[in-house]
Amino acid sequence: MKKAILIMSFLVLLSGCTDDKTNQISQSVIPEANDENCTDAVFNTIKNKLERDAFKSACFHRSKFVPSPKVQW
């Protein structure tokens, strides 16, 4: 009984250890975030989800904050 529990606990601990490369950012070049590259067509060409999300985030955060003029009511 103890041996079965030991084996099962060992298998549970190893279940989290995978060689899954789909969720790791590779060394490929992510395009520069500009008006030409920040389109759905370019988003869909990036296969890796983490790289695609990082590129989308760079595209959405490339604008600068410009405060609106004060309104005197």
C-alpha positions as CSV (number, residue, x, y, z in Angstrom):
1,M,0.0,0.0,0.0
2,K,2.8,2.4,0.9
3,K,4.6,1.6,-2.3
4,A,1.5,2.4,-4.4
5,I,1.1,5.7,-2.6
6,L,4.7,6.6,-3.1
7,I,4.6,5.7,-6.8
8,M,1.4,7.7,-7.3
9,S,2.8,10.8,-5.5
10,F,5.9,10.6,-7.6
11,L,3.8,10.4,-10.8
12,V,1.7,13.4,-9.6
13,L,4.9,15.4,-9.0
14,L,6.3,14.6,-12.5
15,S,3.0,15.4,-14.3
16,G,3.9,19.1,-14.1
17,C,7.2,18.6,-15.8
18,T,6.7,18.8,-19.6
19,D,8.8,19.7,-22.5
20,D,6.0,21.7,-24.0
21,K,7.5,24.5,-26.1
22,T,4.2,26.2,-27.1
23,N,4.1,28.5,-24.1
24,Q,7.7,29.7,-24.3
25,I,9.0,32.7,-26.1
26,S,11.4,31.6,-28.8
27,Q,14.4,33.5,-30.1
28,S,12.5,34.5,-33.3
29,V,12.3,38.2,-34.1
30,I,9.0,39.9,-33.2
31,P,8.2,42.7,-35.7
32,E,8.4,46.3,-34.6
33,A,5.2,47.7,-33.4
34,N,4.1,50.4,-35.9
35,D,1.1,51.3,-38.0
36,E,2.1,48.9,-40.8
37,N,2.7,45.9,-38.6
38,C,-0.1,46.3,-36.1
39,T,-2.8,44.6,-38.2
40,D,-4.7,41.3,-37.9
41,A,-2.8,39.8,-40.8
42,V,0.5,40.2,-39.0
43,F,-1.0,39.0,-35.7
44,N,-2.2,35.8,-37.4
45,T,1.3,35.0,-38.8
46,I,2.8,34.7,-35.3
47,K,2.2,31.1,-34.3
48,N,3.5,31.2,-30.7
49,K,0.8,32.5,-28.3
50,L,3.2,34.3,-25.9
51,E,5.0,36.0,-28.7
52,R,1.7,37.0,-30.3
53,D,0.3,38.4,-27.0
54,A,3.6,40.3,-26.4
55,F,3.4,41.8,-29.9
56,K,-0.3,42.7,-29.5
57,S,0.5,44.4,-26.1
58,A,3.3,46.4,-27.7
59,C,1.0,47.5,-30.5
60,F,-1.7,48.6,-28.1
61,H,0.7,50.4,-25.7
62,R,2.6,52.3,-28.4
63,S,0.5,55.5,-28.1
64,K,1.4,58.3,-25.8
65,F,-0.9,59.8,-23.2
66,V,-2.0,63.3,-24.2
67,P,-4.1,65.1,-21.6
68,S,-7.2,66.9,-22.9
69,P,-7.3,70.6,-22.5
70,K,-8.9,71.9,-19.3
71,V,-12.5,73.0,-19.6
72,Q,-13.6,75.9,-17.5
73,W,-17.3,75.6,-16.9
